[in-house]
Amino acid sequence: MSNPTSTPHEESEPDEDGDPITITLGREELVVRRRFEVYSILNDLMIAIWFAVGSVFFFFEALYDLGIWLFVVGSVQLGIRPALRLSRRVQLQRITRGTPNEVARDF
């Protein structure tokens, strides 16, 4: 694994007063953040699909039971989201050796 402090990436965004805030992230930290962002997006997309398709299935008596199962799968996936966030936080704490730089927009 590469040194987390090598090839830092800096992001600047304005704070409440309009002054830029600079956050320095190591390469490995960026990889972890991006990877978990993609996992979270895919998980949310799958939840939406399960619930949308399950809702449509309720209109058809022959598909009613399958609709219930899709709701069960979607409900289980709702529990995956906090597990992803916890896993991401644990990995970031290992990489940053303590408290990761968190921002309000973190998923």
C-alpha positions as CSV (number, residue, x, y, z in Angstrom):
1,M,0.0,0.0,0.0
2,S,1.1,3.5,-0.7
3,N,1.9,6.0,1.9
4,P,-1.4,7.9,2.7
5,T,0.5,11.2,2.8
6,S,2.0,10.8,-0.6
7,T,0.5,12.7,-3.5
8,P,-1.9,14.8,-1.4
9,H,-5.0,16.2,-3.0
10,E,-6.3,19.5,-1.8
11,E,-9.9,20.6,-2.1
12,S,-11.0,24.2,-1.6
13,E,-14.6,25.2,-0.9
14,P,-16.0,28.3,0.7
15,D,-17.0,28.2,4.3
16,E,-20.0,30.2,5.7
17,D,-18.1,33.5,5.4
18,G,-17.1,32.8,1.8
19,D,-13.5,32.2,2.7
20,P,-12.0,29.0,1.1
21,I,-11.4,26.0,3.3
22,T,-8.5,23.8,2.2
23,I,-8.7,20.1,3.0
24,T,-5.6,17.9,2.3
25,L,-6.2,14.3,1.6
26,G,-3.8,11.5,0.9
27,R,-4.2,9.3,-2.2
28,E,-5.3,6.2,-0.3
29,E,-7.9,8.2,1.6
30,L,-9.3,9.5,-1.6
31,V,-9.6,6.0,-3.0
32,V,-11.5,4.8,0.1
33,R,-13.8,7.8,0.0
34,R,-14.6,7.4,-3.7
35,R,-15.0,3.6,-3.4
36,F,-17.5,3.9,-0.6
37,E,-19.4,6.7,-2.3
38,V,-19.9,4.4,-5.3
39,Y,-21.0,1.5,-3.1
40,S,-23.5,3.8,-1.4
41,I,-24.9,5.2,-4.6
42,L,-25.3,1.6,-6.0
43,N,-27.0,0.5,-2.8
44,D,-29.4,3.4,-2.9
45,L,-30.2,2.8,-6.6
46,M,-30.9,-0.9,-5.9
47,I,-33.2,0.1,-3.0
48,A,-35.1,2.4,-5.3
49,I,-35.5,-0.4,-7.9
50,W,-36.6,-3.0,-5.4
51,F,-39.3,-0.7,-3.9
52,A,-40.5,0.6,-7.3
53,V,-40.8,-2.8,-8.9
54,G,-42.3,-4.2,-5.8
55,S,-44.9,-1.5,-5.8
56,V,-45.8,-2.2,-9.4
57,F,-46.1,-5.9,-8.6
58,F,-48.8,-5.1,-6.0
59,F,-51.1,-4.2,-8.9
60,F,-51.1,-7.7,-10.2
61,E,-52.4,-10.5,-8.1
62,A,-50.1,-13.1,-9.6
63,L,-47.0,-11.0,-8.7
64,Y,-48.2,-9.9,-5.2
65,D,-46.0,-12.3,-3.3
66,L,-43.0,-11.4,-5.3
67,G,-43.7,-7.8,-4.6
68,I,-43.6,-8.5,-0.9
69,W,-40.2,-10.2,-1.3
70,L,-38.8,-7.2,-3.1
71,F,-39.9,-5.1,-0.2
72,V,-38.2,-7.4,2.2
73,V,-35.0,-7.3,0.1
74,G,-35.2,-3.5,-0.1
75,S,-35.7,-3.3,3.6
76,V,-32.6,-5.4,4.3
77,Q,-30.6,-3.2,1.9
78,L,-31.7,-0.1,4.0
79,G,-29.7,-1.7,6.8
80,I,-26.6,-2.1,4.5
81,R,-26.3,1.7,4.2
82,P,-25.3,2.4,7.8
83,A,-23.0,-0.7,7.6
84,L,-21.3,0.9,4.6
85,R,-20.9,4.1,6.5
86,L,-19.4,2.4,9.6
87,S,-17.0,0.3,7.4
88,R,-15.9,3.5,5.6
89,R,-15.3,5.3,8.8
90,V,-13.3,2.5,10.3
91,Q,-11.1,2.3,7.2
92,L,-10.6,6.0,7.1
93,Q,-9.6,6.0,10.8
94,R,-6.9,3.4,10.0
95,I,-5.6,5.4,7.1
96,T,-5.6,8.8,8.8
97,R,-4.4,7.4,12.1
98,G,-7.2,8.8,14.2
99,T,-10.0,11.1,13.2
100,P,-10.7,11.3,9.5
101,N,-11.5,14.7,8.0
102,E,-15.3,14.6,7.8
103,V,-17.4,17.1,5.9
104,A,-21.2,17.6,6.2
105,R,-21.7,16.3,2.7
106,D,-20.3,12.9,3.5
107,F,-23.0,10.3,2.8
